[in-house]
Amino acid sequence: MESNNIIKKKVEVPLKNEKSDESELRPEFVEKMKERKKEPTVKIKDFKKHFDLDKHV
């Protein structure tokens, strides 16, 4: 009978700094997203029909 030699490794994951929420994002990206947030949304009743997914299956 063969024995399975499993090597265990300890992996350390650094904890996130509480105040670093948006500081990792570029300021121009954050500004762009704030502007896009104001844009109106498009209502779609039937997703498959709107994107023509039924015919390509």
Contacts in CASP RR format, 6 or more apart in sequence:
PFRMAT RR
TARGET T0000
AUTHOR 0000-0000-0000
METHOD contacts of the structure
MODEL  1
MESNNIIKKKVEVPLKNEKSDESELRPEFVEKMKERKKEPTVKIKDFKKH
FDLDKHV
22 30 0 8 1.000
44 50 0 8 1.000
47 53 0 8 1.000
48 54 0 8 1.000
END
